[in-house]
Amino acid sequence: MSQYVEARYALLTLQEARETCEERATILLKTLLQDLRPAQQDDPHRADTLASIGHLAVILREQRMPPSSYWEAALDAAHAWRDHAQQ
């Protein structure tokens, strides 16, 4: 899968997860992280996105719905990854 396609997939999944219940969001993010396993030489934008998504997943497992700042950070990272991959 190309970097651009992966970044779009991450964005769409994040948007869907943010708009659903905590249980479904947890499943969506877990699946996303499994699908986009870190590579040995990850692009920094990809790595930032995966780290942000990982933080969201941990918070969802521990506390339930994360503060909006965590969602925004993950979405911003995914947007930056997509924009970088599109160049």
Buried (B, 14 or more C-beta within 10 A) or exposed (E): EEBBEBBBBBBEBBEEBBEEEBEEBBBBBBEBBEEBEEEEEBBEBBBBBBBBBBBBBEBBEEEEEBEEEBBEBBBEBBBBBBEBBEE
